[in-house]
């Protein structure tokens, strides 16, 4: 379960960082 869960969290973090780069807002 954890093996599947971790990549999703990493993907979420990448998505948040993308948003922060594009527009200065918190996710």
RADADA-V866081 format. One line per field, one symbol per residue. ss: DSSP state (H for helix, E for strand, C for the rest). psi: psi as a letter, one per 30 degrees, with the letter a starting at -180 (. if undefined). A space follows every 10 residues. Layout:
BEGIN
ss = ???
psi = ???
END
This chain:
BEGIN
ss = CHHHHHHHHH HHHHHHHHHH HHCCCCC
psi = eeeeeeeeee eeeeeeeeee eekill.
END
